[in-house]
Amino acid sequence: MPPPGGFQEIRYKRNLPFRGPSGAVILAGVTAVCAFGFYRLGLGNLEKRELQRERVWSRIYLVPLLLAEGDRDAYRRQQAALEREKEIMKDVPGWEAGKSVYHNPKYRPAESIVVL
Amino acid sequence: MSVYHKPDSAAHPYKDPAPLPASVPQVQELGTTSAPLKSAAFFIGAYCKDYNDDFMLCKGENRDPAHCLKEGRRVTRCAQDLITKMRENCLQEFDKHWNCLELHNQEYNHCRKPERALNKCMFEKLGLIKTIPGSPEGKTPIHEVKNPVYTGVQK
């Protein structure tokens, strides 16, 4: 005979504890994080380009100034070299100091050998 | 007799003692180091545009250093003038900005705060605006972006 109140219910459901979000949720989360990361990367690339532009233009604006200063120094050295050449070659008849070895009026920087 | 010294192994760098010929008018060299120059670069570009363009056009004609001495002197005098004016009007901001550049590898993006103070001062006192040619239209120029991606280096 059954006990009063009936038999105990049969436990047939599986007893599985909750073990974190499902695969779909994780996948969605990872996708979201990656998407945000790539978005920032894109923004950063655009920004990098502008930073490079800024750097380049800061240099371009300084070029005339630096070039002018360098030119004055180069001219001073040129004239000094010319004087030296005149002094050294004064006994050689027909020597033209500072005469280019090329038959071309185009400017060429002097050879960079320094004789002390 | 003169002896050849190899420049790469000489004890002292070779310095030519001869001064500039007297026929060339003397001009005081700027003597500013790299960080203040970088700090002032955009203002030099704005303030001395005519002289700079003139000089570069002259250099385009002929690369000979003797060809553009006059234009070069103008360029230097103009920069001198600007640096003097900057120091008269915005000395504090200027010093702060270039010291920051000096300490941060001379990168503009690490020194936006002092830079904004300097830009503001330069606009109010001298009416000079920093503009970067070629930046995309309709977008905030990079030096005025509020929340940039690339900020200072973590320490």
Interface residues (C-beta under 8 A of the other chain):
Chain A: R40 L43 G44 E47 K48 E50 L51 R53 E54 R55 W57 S58 R59 I60 Y61 L62 V63 P64 L65 L67 A68 E69 G70 D71 R72 A74 Y75 R76 R77 Q78 Q79 A80 E83 Y107 I113 V114 V115 L116
Chain B: S2 V3 Y4 H5 P7 Y14 D16 A18 P19 L20 P21 V24 V27 E29 L30 L37 K38 A41 F42 I44 G45 C48 Y51 N52 F55 M56 K59 N62 R63 D64 P65 A66 H67 C68 L69 E71 G72 R73 V75 T76 A79 E107 Y108 N109 I132 P133 G134 S135 P136 P141 I142 H143 V145 P148 V149 Y150
